[in-house]
């Protein structure tokens, strides 16, 4: 990092402290030139800031709901480096719903609606504008607080610039190094961050727990979804779940695999010990200057 960029980060104050700033890889040999910037938020959570970009979403050889493969453009964002852990729930003084207890293990057995409310609480703790209306669960994407990633955002960061089944290639031979999944799990989750990160420094994108996304699930959504920041269908009974879990097969850990679950926004629903989440948020004006030097227009209010 240049001294100029380091001084700029330090000047942000209040909201974050810098953990590291480095080009963490090219996404499985894809030739990506994205330079992730790692930060630590005021509540102590490590995140990775990314400039956004264009990628091929979906798969032409996977399940029917993964097709057609199509070009998508994603705006700059910050995303949690690790899945939300039980230690974060304890810090927020929230009840931990997890089956497999451990402060360093990911939160699981969580409803989509409770994950959204966690995002709001984390936003308030950091002085950011919450994204979710707590009566309707409608998401304000223009707010500066935390929310669940869209399906497109999730796949963009999981691929880390690669166009193969995993960011390290299409062969699952190396999956054991990157994921806690059916082939190596001990019938439960691992503590977060035990496996190798993907090319952009994100851990557990392929396993440990599957992750709730913001989007309503639509089996044929890819056939007519917008190319810029798609946000899923307007209505539907289920929400998207992405990434494999400790119970998933190799095929179930692919970057393009799609699942869906009942969000539980109005009544009790069946929740699984295979499903957790991580948070994202849009970048502030100062952060955009770091990831997109000279292109800071259209930033958030924070």
Buried (B, 14 or more C-beta within 10 A) or exposed (E): BEEEBEEBBEEBEEBBBBBBBEBBBBBBBBEBEBBBBBBBBBEEBBBBBBBBBEBBBBBEEBBEBBBEBBEBBBBBBBBBBBBBBBBBBEBEEBEBBBEBEBEBBBBBBBBBBBBBBBBBBBBBBBEBBBBBEEEEBEBEEEBBBBBBBBBBBBBBBBBBBBBBBBBBBEEBEEBBEBBBBBBBBEEBBBBBBEBEBBBBBBBBBBBBBBBBBBBBBBBEBBEEBEEEBBBBBEEBEBBBBBBBBBBBBBEBBBBBBBBBBBBBBEEEEEBBBBBBBBBBBBBBEBBBBBBBEEEBEEBBEB
